[in-house]
Amino acid sequence: MDLSSLLGLVVGFATVVVVLILDGGEPGQLFAVPQAILLIFVGSLSATAISVGAKTFAALPKIISEAFRQHKHNPSEAIELLTKMADKARREGLLALEEESKKIKDPFLQKGIMLVVDGVDPAQVRSILETNIENLEERHKKGAAAFSGAGAFAPTFGIIGTVMGLMHALEMLDDPKKLAEAIAGAFLATLWGLLFANLIFLPLGNNLKNKSAQEVHYRYLLTEGILALQAGENPRIVREKLNAFLAPKEVKSDDGKKKSTTTSTESAKA
């Protein structure tokens, strides 16, 4: 599980509760008007369903699980694997990779290696793999857009709830105490609209966008490695080419250890 997502949600809501208490309120006041929460939650999701269509909306539970799932892609390990396979391919030929490919758990990488082993034209291999990536990215965009859309609708439904609450409050002009309570309850709808948008829907949308970007970046790394294997490039060149996809601190040397990022100026000073 991606603990940062869960922790962010818990800390964010806890902060709201703490600030409410510091202002002299009580946590229970947040739930004093449950109908406002119902209006915002159901209303936002209903508007989202109209926007994204039935297929994407039905997949929301799975999409939510993706936001809280920790992806286990390790680019450094993939580079090590591709470098070893490049060395084996140069020594024994591409057909020698068939057995190696059966041990690979990543379906995308396995598919790419099998295309190479089967002798598919390099341009066709690139086309197939890049089409796969583009379709993946498009699916991820739809999932992220669903939550971004819900985040845009939630504040509006919060305002609708506030207006409805104020309409009810105007019926109590002859009772100042009840009028004050009704007005306070009406503004809770606006608060919940903002909370749903900025603490749940929009963060989930951004979370999915970031995870999608990481997945796409990782698959482009694999694509370049697969094509380098097919071209019969030197393993050292394969490593250096793929290391370009990593941040400097993630780059490993030929012995598998991380390279030092110390600059020549820092070394001279030392």
Protein Blocks (a to p, Z undefined) as FASTA:
>chain_A
ZZklmmmmmmmmmmmmmmmmmnopafklmmmmmmlmmmmmmmmmmmmmmmnojklmmmmm
mmmmmmmpccfbdfklmmmmmmmmmmmmmmnojklmmmmmmmpmblklmmmmmmmmnopa
fklmmmmmmmmmmmmmmmmmmmmmmmmmmmmmmmmmmmmmmmmmmmmmmmmmmmmklmmm
mmmmmmmmmmmmmmmmmmmmmmmmmmmmmmmmmmmmmmmmmmmmmmmmmnopafklmmmm
mmmmpcfklpccfkopacdfbdfklmmmZZ
